[in-house]
Amino acid sequence: MGRSQETFGKKERNKKKEKKKKDKAEKKAARKEEGKQSADDMIAYVDHFGNIVDTPPDPAEKEEIIAENIIIGIPKKEDYEDEDPTRTGVVTFFNDSKGYGFIKDKETQESIFVHINNCVDEIIENNMVTFETERGPKGLTAVKVKKV
């Protein structure tokens, strides 16, 4: 009679493989049982404050929204254009040799670029001026700049 071809090490490895397969199958079955939820358990609602809650909203507090009143996109230019295009401001910086500077608008406090070619009067720093704005390649540009 011959000896078995399986050594002790081979037997142990086979036992470990079988145990891993059995554990894996048990875990798979457990996940399957755990994953069985009804659709009602998975539904979430958003309350008035934007919080996620489990309870549905009260139908009495429902607001009617008219779809035509919803504005999508950027409003047209005529919707937000100023009535009076003339603005006032102070020259914060002006370089005579290079011919450009910046005007700080009194109302919006934004800095607006000005070029010497767009000036009606000669201006220097700290002058009060009136001007109109145009859209330039890099932002707003002051035109028709006059001293006050």
Secondary structure, 3 states (H helix, E strand, C coil): CCCCCCCHHHHHHHHHHHHHHHHHHHHHHHHHHHCCCCHHHHCCEECCCCCEECCCCCHHHCCCCCHHHCCCCCCCHHHHCCCCCCEEEEEEEEECCCCEEEEEECCCCCEEEEEHHHECCCCCCCCEEEEEEEEECCEEEEEEEEEC
